[in-house]
Amino acid sequence: MQERVDRYISQYKEGYFSPLSMLARLSEEVGELAREINHVYGEKPKKDSEAEKALEEELGDVMFVLTSFANSLDIDISEAFDMSMSKIETRDKDRWTKKEED
């Protein structure tokens, strides 16, 4: 994903946005995802005039911006994810009720 995003962004002179702009853009996209979640699972139905957007599309937009953000900061998403999962798997291993094994 990171290579594909970088190929796309690299074809433009403007390149990656600044970290602060990336954070604002990420917040915007997460807000759009939240709005869709609220329409689908919450108490706020869409207006008849509002276009239907798939949750997959909104989640994809979040992933694109997050990937762009990581690229702009030279962060390997796989490494960042592995570090996070190791922390979570250790810290939260007994936090939740485990399913019974068959």
ZITABEL-V545822 format. One record per backbone hydrogen bond with DSSP energy under -0.5 kcal/mol. NH is the residue of the N-H (numbers start at 1). CO is the residue of the C=O. E is the energy in kcal/mol with one decimal. If there is no record, write none. Layout:
# ZITABEL-V545822
<<NH,CO,E> <NH,CO,E>>
This chain:
# ZITABEL-V545822
<<5,1,-2.6> <6,2,-2.3> <7,3,-2.5> <8,4,-1.9> <9,5,-2.9> <10,6,-2.7> <11,7,-0.5> <11,8,-1.0> <12,9,-1.9> <15,12,-0.7> <22,18,-2.6> <23,19,-2.4> <24,20,-2.1> <25,21,-2.5> <26,22,-2.7> <27,23,-2.4> <28,24,-2.1> <29,25,-2.4> <30,26,-2.6> <31,27,-2.1> <32,28,-1.9> <33,29,-2.1> <34,30,-2.6> <35,31,-2.3> <36,32,-1.9> <37,33,-2.6> <38,34,-2.4> <39,35,-1.9> <40,36,-2.5> <41,37,-3.4> <42,37,-0.8> <42,38,-1.0> <44,38,-1.0> <45,43,-0.7> <50,47,-1.6> <58,54,-1.8> <59,55,-2.8> <60,56,-2.5> <61,57,-2.0> <62,58,-1.9> <63,59,-2.4> <64,60,-2.5> <65,61,-2.3> <66,62,-2.7> <67,63,-2.5> <68,64,-2.6> <69,65,-2.8> <70,66,-2.4> <71,67,-2.6> <72,68,-2.7> <73,69,-1.3> <74,71,-1.6> <75,70,-2.8> <77,75,-0.7> <80,76,-2.5> <81,77,-3.0> <82,78,-2.5> <83,79,-2.4> <84,80,-2.2> <85,81,-3.0> <86,82,-2.4> <87,83,-2.0> <88,84,-2.7> <89,85,-3.3> <90,86,-1.4> <91,87,-3.2> <92,88,-2.6> <93,90,-0.7> <95,92,-1.5> <96,92,-0.6> <98,96,-0.6>>
